[in-house]
């Protein structure tokens, strides 16, 4: 709103004085981060109290649905802790996005739509868990169908509108081309298959973040690292000079995406304030599906989807550990690869303290993020 107001005043030929600083992406990104953080810190305590009042607490199953292994007994202590805390994240970051982003940019409008779509999907899942007093929630089939539909919307958007929002400094251009890390000058065009590709990225990322959300602060801390990294990518992709120098696709709306990500980082940091071990609130599927869907969509919009395999390596590892465990259990006569999946529970079973597992995963996530950002130059 501020950006549009300033632009309108300038078009009328009026002096905007010191307000002109809000034309700069760096200034708006900094304010978006600060405002979203303060929003989360202010809104957090009353929203947590309200969730407690409504008895919206975490439901704990004694065994997992995938491989039938009993959770560590200390997880029973988490029963009843307020969940659905993803509403805190959404409330914290959407306000500065509406305030500071260019609301005429198609990428921002799509990201707001993705936020609403995945937020409602996660909310419905959490609501059913609370209503039925179990951790099953929305059936996996229905959840998967809605994830596919949301991915389909993003894929069609990139197919139809991609030519206008993405430009590569090669002879190839458009939203259906993909960028391969460490390789320059080669942007394979998937054509209509890009829609299926987008569905896979969105679905896989939202589920991977959901699977990572098993220890206090693990998922949100990793999201902060990944979102901050993609904020840098967005800023670079949104600058014609930097993108030309790095030989990466130029995305005219990349700077606005960077502002969106700054708001998301600020909101996530504020949520970590309450979600750090021992957690006062859990994000629930309202938060994990929302954050995962957003990360997948942003990777697609910035044309750096494959880079997510590196920067979001923790999410990939968590998802792969579940896939491997389930496959081994079903096809190897109930033999398991890990003591429990996702892999963070494996280390719990080995006796590592929860804070130590979380800290080590964060360290690995940070190193992977640095490796991913380095790949932008090593091409």
N, C-alpha and C positions, 0 to 999 in steps of 0.2 A: 504493500500500500504506500509506504514512504517513497519507494523507488518510482512508482507510477505518478505519485503526486509531484515529486520533484521534476520528472520528465514533462509533466503537463505544464507546470509553471514555467519551465524553460521554453517550451514551445510558444508560450504567450509572450516571450521576450522579457520576462521579469527576472530580477536578480534574486537568487536564492541564498546568497551569503554563505555562511559557514555550513549550511545544509548540503552544499555541493560535495562534501566528503562522502556522502552516502551513494554517490555514483560509483565509487570504487568498490570492487569486489572484496578486497582485503578488509576494508572497514566494515562492510555489511556482514561479512563472515565472522569477524571478531564480535560484533554486537549480537549476532545470532547465537553464537556459542554462549556468551555471557548471559543473555536473556533466558535462553532455554535452561541453562544450569540453575539460575535463580528461580525460574518457574518451578522446576522439579523439586528444589529444596523447600520452597514455600508450600507447594501443593502436596508434597509427599506425606507429611505427618497427618493432616486432616483426612486425606484419602485413605491412608492405612487404618486410621481409627474407624472410618466409615466401613471399610471392608471387614474389620473385626466385628463391628456392630451388626453387620448383615450376615455374620458368620460365613463369610466367603473364605474358607480355609482350604489348605492343601490336603488332598486325599492321597494316602500312601498305600500302595499294594505291597504285599510281602514278597511277591515274585514278579519278575518281568514277564511280559506277554510274548517276548521273542524266544528266549532260551530257558525259561523256567528256573532261573537262579535267584535265590533269596537275596534281597538287598541287605546291606550291613545294618545291624540293629539300630545304630545311631540315627538312621534315617527316620525311625519312628518318632524321634524327638521333633521332627519337622512337621508332623501332622498338626493341622489346625492353624499353621502360620498363614496369614492372609495371602491369597494368590490373586490373579487377574491384575497384577501391578503394572501390566503393559499400558493400562489407561493413564498411568502417571507419565510414562514416556511419551505417549501420543499427545497428551494435553500440554506437556512441556515444550515439545518441538514444533507443533503445528502453528502455534501463535506467532513465534518469530519468523517462521516461513511465510505466513500470510502478511506479516508486517514488513519484511525486508527483501523478499524475493520478487523478481519480475513475474507477476502473475499472468502475463500474456505469453510467457515462454511455454511452448508445448511440453517440454520435458518436465517442468515444474508442475504443470497441471496433471500430467500423467503420474508423477510421483505422489501427488496428493491423492489421486484416485486409487493408486496401488495401496497407499497407507490405509485409506478407508476400507478398501476391499479386504485386505488381509487382516486388518484390525477387527472387522466384523466377523470374519471367519473364525479367528482365534477367540473372540468374545463368545460366540455361539458354542464353541467347543468347551470353553471353561464353564459356561453357564450350565451345560448339560452335566458336566462332571459334578458340579456343586448340587444341582437339583437331584441327581440320581445317587449322590453320595458315594461315587466310585471314581476311579481314574481313567475310565474308558472314554467318556465324552462322546463326541461326534464319531461315527463309524469311520474307520480308515478309508473305506470306499468313498463315502460322501466328502470327506476332507480332500481326498485326492482329486475328485471330480471338480471341486471348487478351485483348487490350486491350478488345475489344467485350464479352467475357464479364464482365470486371471492371467495365466501365462499366455493364453491365446490372444487376449486383448492386447497385451504388450507386444506380442509377435506381429499381429496385424498392424498395429500402430507403426512399428519400425519398418514393415514392408511398404506401407502406404505413404508414410510421412518421412521415412528415413532419409530420402534423397535431399530433403530440404533442411535437415538438422545436422547431417554429418557430411563432412567433406574431407577427402584424403588428398594429400599432395602427390598422389600418383595418378595414373590414368583411370584408376578405379575409384569409385565413390558410391556412397549410399549406405543405408541402414542394414542391408542384408549381407554386407561383407564382414568378415571377422579378422581380427588382428592376432597374429601368432607371436608369443613372447620370444625374444632373442633373434627374431628373423625380421628383416626390413624389406620393404618393397613387395611383399607378397600378402595380399588380402583376398583370400578365397571368397567367392560369391556363392552363397548357399541358395539364392533365389527364394522360391516358395518354401523350400525346406527350412528356411530360417525360422519360420513360424514354429515348427516342431522343435527346433533348436532352442528357441526362446522359452517354450513350454518346459523343456527339460531343465534349463538353467534356473528358471523361477521355482519350479517344483523341487528340484534337488536342493537349492540353497535354503528355501524356507524349511524343508524337513531337516536339513543338516543343522541349522541353528536350533531347531526344536530339540534335536537329539543331544546337542551340546549342553542344553539347559538342565543339568542334573546335579550340579554342585553350586554352592552359594557364590555368586559373582563370576562363575566361570564363563558363561555365555556372554553376559553383558560386557565383561572386561575384554573379551576377544572381539566383540562387535565394535567397541571403541577403537581398537587398534586397526581393524579392517576399514571402518568408516573414515578414520583420519587419513589412512593411506589413500583411499579412493578420493578423498577431498583434495589431496595433492595432485592426483591424476586428473581430476576434474579441472582444477585451476590451470594445469599445464595444457590440457586438451582444449581449453577455452581460449588460449592465447595463440594467435596465428603464428607469432614469431617462435614461441617455445615448441609448438607442435611441429613446425617445419624443421626446426633444429633437431628434434628428437625423432623425426620421421614417424610420428604417430598420427592417427586420424584427428583432424581438426573438428571439434564439436562446438559450434557457435554458442550453444547454451551450456557449455561445460562449466563456466564460471558460476552460473546460477545453481548448477548442481552442487558445486563446491560450497556455496552458501547453505543450501539445504543440508548437506552433510555436516557442516559446522553446527547447525542447530541440532542435528541428530546426535552428534558427539556430546554436546553440552547436556542434552536431556539424558543420555546414557550415563554420563558421569554422575549426574545427580541421582539417578536410580541406583547406581553402584553404591552410593552413600548409604542407602538403606538395605541393599541386597548383599553387601559384603558380609563374610562370615563373622558371627552368626547372623543369618538373614532375618530382617524384620518383615520382609515381604518378598514374594516370588513374582516374576513377570507373567507366568502362565503362558498358555498358547496365545493369549491376546498380545503379548509382547514378542514371543519368539517367532511366531508366524509373521507378524508385522515386520520385525527387523530383518528376518531372512528374506521375505519377499522384496523388501526395499533394496537390500544389498544386491540381490539377483538382478532387479530391474536397473539399478544404477550401473552395474557392470555391463549390461547390455547397451544402455544409452551412451556410455562413454566408449563403447567399442573395445572394451578390455575384459571380455568375459573369461577367456582362457587364463588371464592373469589372476583371476580369482582362485584358481587351483593352487597358486603359490601363496598369494597374500592371505587367502582364507584356508590355508592348509590344515589348520586345526579342525575346521568344520568338515573338511574332506576326510581327515583321519577318523573323526568320530563316526561319520556316516559309513565309511568303508569297514570299520570294525564291526558295526551292526550287520552289514551285508555279509561279511565273511563268517560271522558267528552263526547267523541264521542258516546260511548255505551249508556250513559244516554240520550243524545240528540236524538238518533235514536229510542231507545226502551222505553223511558219514556215520550213520547209525548212532545219532545223538552225541557224537564227539564234539567237544568244544575247543576252539582255538584260544579263547581268552577265559579267564575265570568268570568274567561277566562282561557284557557289553551294554552301552557304549564303553569305549576303552577307559574313560576316567573311572568307571566302577571297577575295572580290572585292577587298577592301582590301589583302589580302596581295599579290595579283597586281599591284596598283597601286604596290607598293613600300613600304607602311607597315610599320613594325616591329611585331612581334607584341605587345609590352607596350603600345605606344601604342594599338593597336586595342582591346585589352582595357580599358584605362583609359577610353577614350572611350565605349565601350559601357556601362561601369559608370556613368559620369556621366549618360548618357542614361537609363539604367534608374532611377537615383535621381530624376531630374527627373520621369520618368513616374510613379513611385511617389508623389511629392508631389502631382502633378496628380490622380491617382486618389483619394488621401486627401482632397484639397480638395473633390472632387465630393460627398463625404458631407455637406458643409455647404451647398454651392451647389446646393440642390434647390428 
